[in-house]
Amino acid sequence: MPLVGGGGAPNVAGGAGPTSTGATLQYVGDRVYCYTGETETSDTQNTDKTHIDFTVQESYELNFLVCNTSGSGNDIGFKFVLNGEISQQFNTNDASGTNEPPNIVSLIVTPQTRVQLKSINFSASSARKFFASLVGRRINA
């Protein structure tokens, strides 16, 4: 079984099913993807919320695309966590809705790595919306 998902039913059989959103990794051949769809930060200021969560069984190059769609004045932080440690983090400050340029983070992960994308709401006491997509490719040794 090439991949083990977390928090949902991943496509581990290798068959091409319908494209869908969710927190787990899906794959087609040597390509992988995960689309959150429109999701929200925590409604509590300075509190993390996990949006993507899975563990890989092989090596992958993963490319995350994250876009803050909350509008001006809403600061959101994004953390890329590998096996419980923050690997990358960036903040979107005063986003101007869907016109904000997307933020792309590329990671190489090895077998048995748990990958998580977390958001943190820095500026408001209500949830803020965003989208996150991940596409990647298996790395053959």
Secondary structure, 3 states (H helix, E strand, C coil): CCEEECCCCCCCCCCCCCCCCCCCCEEECCEEEEECCCEECCCCCCCEEEEEEEEECCCEEEEEEEEECCCCCCCEEEEEEECCEEEEEEEECCCCHHHCCCEEEEEEECCCEEEEEEEEECCCCCCCEEEEEEEEEECCC
